[in-house]
Amino acid sequence: MNRLLLSFTMAGIAAAQVPEIAFESAPAFLKLPEHTYLGEAAGVATNSKGHVYVYTRTGEQATAGASRIFTHGGSRLFEFDATGKYVGEIGVGIYGFLFAQSVKVDAQDNIWTVDRGASVIIKFDPTGKVLMTLGRKPESVSLEPRGPGRAGNGAGTPGDNFNRPTDVAWDSNGNIFVTDGYSNARVAKFDRNGKFLKSWGTKGSAQGQFDMPNSIAIDAQNNVYVADLNNKRIQVFDSEGAFKSQITSAGSPWAICISPGSHQYLYASNSNSPDSMDNGEIYKLELDGKPVGKFGRAGKLAKEFGTTNQVDCRIPNTLYIGELTNWRVQKLTLR
């Protein structure tokens, strides 16, 4: 048996030994207005009142008036109440909505969108007012030659310039952490006011390097967890970027989330890319990486997942799953 086949065989055996977690799914939980559609549900997050925010990739960009215009790209941010009833849309026609990547809600119920197309992160207050932007939407035509820092080299990229960022999280002091992943390979840290503090990471597979940092979460001790997708691991750092450990028990971690409470759990979605041997399941882990169980698989039915791009785990045993290829959000209840 060659080494590659042995590796896949051992991975399959390890996955089979993780217990299955029983769960229920509500795949049609959200109720959209007539003639309004989600598209790729890139981001999903909840606030302290149970409201659900969905940041979706869609070809339709609404205007401020009654009419609509149709474009080849664009993203929209929808709000629903705790029952799934449509509340409204935030950021209609805003400059930084091009290609949705993720959405998060902080401890003050502010809403943060991460836009991969615009390379911009926008902070809204709970009413939808813009409070802060990080990054800068690139010009349509660059008059400057590409060089270090312009072609996606994490070491040379200016601190507050992103190149297709993927996610955002905060520590207990309000510092802001951004995974700048699709062209750069780093984590950028800002203070609560958006002042750049530092960044770490370059492209590679060594400790502290990344190959597609796609998601980020922070635990109660301010440890920073980064889903290092193409390296098939979750790396753990302190809040200054010092490497602490890595977790390799969740396949290819596409999206991660850490639950609140006295006993925190780490959820990680195993990617189900067409060219991979992964199964699309979601793992529930202790913070040290020990698997508690797993649930779901790749597919299009209820309880199946089509490229889980974001997991919201604010409420114990209640998860919201944003799916790219199935164009939906599932509400899961773990048993």
PEUR-V230541 format. One record per helix or strand of 3 or more residues. SS is the DSSP state (helix for helix, strand for strand). FROM is the first residue (numbers start at 1). LEN is the number of residues. If there is no record, write none. Layout:
BEGIN
[[SS;FROM;LEN] [SS;FROM;LEN]]
END
This chain:
BEGIN
[[helix;3;14] [strand;23;4] [strand;40;7] [strand;52;6] [strand;60;3] [strand;68;3] [strand;75;6] [strand;85;6] [strand;100;6] [strand;111;5] [strand;120;5] [strand;130;6] [strand;167;4] [strand;176;5] [strand;186;5] [strand;196;5] [strand;213;6] [strand;224;5] [helix;229;3] [strand;233;5] [strand;243;5] [strand;253;6] [strand;266;5] [strand;282;4] [strand;291;5] [strand;308;8] [strand;318;6] [strand;328;7]]
END
